[in-house]
Amino acid sequence: MGTLIDILKATWYLWALIFAVSIFKLFRPRIKGFFGEKSVAFFLSRLDPAKYKVINNIMLQAGSRTTQIDHVVVSNYGIFVIETKNYQGWILGNEFDDYWTQVIFKRKEKLHNPIKQNYGHIQALKDALSEYENANYVSIVAFTTKAELKVKADTDVVYTVNLPKTIGKYSNETVSDFVKEQIYEKLLSLNIDNKENRKAHVQAIHNNLEDKHKKVDANTCPKCGGKLVLRNGKYGQFKGCGNYPKCRFIAK
């Protein structure tokens, strides 16, 4: 018994390391997202505060659902809506694809088209700011420099380090200082970001994913309700919507 205790005492640091690695793996997606958003917040802090009002990590009520937006910049030149992605490897995709592809060596993974994700964020902002009909919205998707972008799109898809430069190329003033302050203050007042709301938001995402998986398992398209059929593609078999090309939903 004494020998076992001595061994445990002598190797406590090893067990602590194993525990720390396990915790890191468990929370790795959150950690990556956290540092990705923090790096963007840093670059946005370099903008002229007299012209740009930055709101990081804002959550809005959109009907019965909530929408979380990584970064919103209210300026005299428009409202910049920024979706942050912290991926590595090649990122391939086009403006209107439902999914993009991440390639790391020979491994390929699909990710939701962030341009379309950001379109949903912009719609939520338009609903919240409906009285400002003349406000223009600029969608920007920002990847950290760990990724190598191979994307074809008219929407700005840039590296986080280039965010100030990308925002700076919009120089046509469309909003007065007074209206800019009004929009900024209203968004701050509508921000429902707190622990309870964020927990409910995450749970809603999990519920939507679970419902989507159930429909796919039942060979029902979660996007349009059509029938899923098995097809052969470049990277193997996949389920695709029978209403193609009207609906382009696919699942592995």
N, C-alpha and C positions, 0 to 999 in steps of 0.2 A: 504493500500500500504506500509505504513511504517512498519507494522508488518511483511509482507512478506520479506522485505529487511532485517529486523533484524534477521529473521529466517535463511535466506541465509547466512548472515554474521556469524551467530553462528555455522552453519554446513558446512562451506567452506571446512574444513579438510576432512569431510566425502565424499563430492563430489570429492575432489582431490584424495582421496583413491580409489574411484570407477573408476575414470578416469585412475589412474595408473594401477589398476588391469586389466582394459580393454586393455590397451596398452600392458601389459605383456602377456596376453592371445593371442593377435594378433601376437606378435613377438616371442612367446615362442619357436617355432621350431628353429628360427634363433639364439636365445639366447642360447639354449641348444647346438646347433652345435658349436657356437662360443666358449663356455667354454670347450666343449669336445676337440676341436682342440687346444685350449690354454693349456690344461693340458698335451696333447701329446707333444706339443712344449717344455714344461717345462722338461718333462722326457728325450726328445731327446737332450736337451741342456747339459745333464750330460755325453754324449758320449765324448770320447777323440777327440778334434777338429783336432788333427794331423792325425787321421785315418778316421774320419767321417765328411762329409760336408752335412749339413742339409738345405733343402729348404722346407719351410712351405707354403702351399697354393699356388701351382703353376698351371697356366693355359696354355695349349698348343693348338696350332691349329692342328687339325687332319682332313685334307682334307677340306671340306666345313663346318665342325663342330669344336667346341671347347671342350676340355676335362679338367676338373678341378680335380686336385689330391691333397688330403689333405696334405701328407708329402712324400718327397723323400729324402733318405739318400744315398749319393754317398760315397762309401768306397773302401778300398783295397780288401774287401771281397765280393763285389758285389753291386748292386743297390737295396736298400730296398724300396719297394713301400707300403705305409701304408694307409689303409682306416680306418677312425675313425668313431665309432658309439657310440652315447650317448643315450642308451636305458636303461630301468629298467625292472625288472621281469625276468622270465625265457626266455632264447633264445635257441630254439631248431632248429636243421637243420643238413643236411649232405652236403658233399663237392659239389655234382652235382645237388642238388635240385635247381629249379628255384626260389623258395621262402622258407624263414625260417618263424618260428612262434614265436611271442612274447606272453607270457602268464603272465597276472597279475590277480591273483585270478581266477575268472571264465571267464574273458574276454580274447579272443584270437584275435590277429591281425597278418596279414602277412606282411613281409618285403622282399624286393628283396635280393637275396643271395649276400652278400657283397663280397664273394670270386669271383663270376662271374663279379661283378662290377669292382673289382680290376684287373681282367684279361683284361678288356677293357683298363684300365689305362696303364697296362704294354705294351699292343700292341701299344698304342699311343707313349709310350716312345721308344719302339724298332724302330718305324718308324722315330722318331725324331733323334735317335742315330744310324742310320743304318750303319754308317761307323765303329762302335765299335761292330763287330760281335761276339767277344769273351766275351763280358760283360755278366755276369749272373744276373738274376733278381730274387729277393726274395719277394714274396707276404706275407704281414702281415695284418691281420684284428684286430683292437684293440678296445675293448669295455671298457667303464668306469666300475668301481667296483659296480655301481648301478645294473648292470645286473648279472644274474647267468647263466653262460655258460653251456649248455648241447648240445654241437656240436660235431659231429663226422667228422673229416676232417684231411687230411695229411697236408694241408696248415696251417700255424701258425695262430690260432685264440686265442688271449690272452687278458689279462687285460692291460690297459694302464700303470699301475705301473710296469708291468713286461717287458715292451718294451726293456729297456737297456739290460736286461738279455737275452731276446730272440734274439736280434741282436748279442749279444756277443757270442752266441754259434756257430756262423759262423766264423771260424778262418782260413779257407784256403784262402790265398791271391791269387787272380786271376787278380788283376789290379795293375799296378805300380803307384807310386805317381804322375808321370807325366801324365799318362792317366787319373787318377782320377781327377786331376785338370782340364784337358781338358774337360771331361764330365761335371763337375760341372759348368765351365764357359759357356759351350754351353747351358746348361739348363737355366742358368740365362739369357742368351741373347735371348732365345726362349720364355721366360715367358711373355705372353701378358696380364698379370693381370693389368687391370685398370678399372675404373668405367664403361666406355662404354662397354667394352668387357664382363665384368661380368653381366651387365644388359642384353646384347644380349644372353649370355649363359643361364641365368635364363629363358628368354623368349622362347628360343629354347626348353628347358625342358618342359615348360608349353604347347607349341605347340605339342610336341611329345605325352604328356599325353592326350591332347584333341583329337588328331588323334586316339590314342589307344582306348579311351572311345567310340568314334564314331564307330570304327570297331567292338568293343565288342557289342554295342547296335544293330548293323546290323548283329550280329551272325557270324562275320568274325574274324578268328584268326589273331591278329596283328603281330604274330611272323612268321607264315608260309603261311598265306592266306587261310588256310583250313576252314571248316565249324565248328562253335561251336555248341555243343550239350549239353542239360541239363542232369546233372547226380546227383545222390544222394551219399553223402559222410558221413564221420563220424560226421562232424560238420554241416550237412545240405546240401541243394542243391547248386550246382555251375555249371558254364559253363566250359566245357573242350573241347580241340581241338579234332575233329573227326579223326585226324591223329595220335592219341596216339597209341603206345608208341614212335613213331618217333618224335613227338612234344608233349611236356608235359605242354603246356600253360594252365593255369586255371584262371578263374575270378569268383568273388563272384556273 
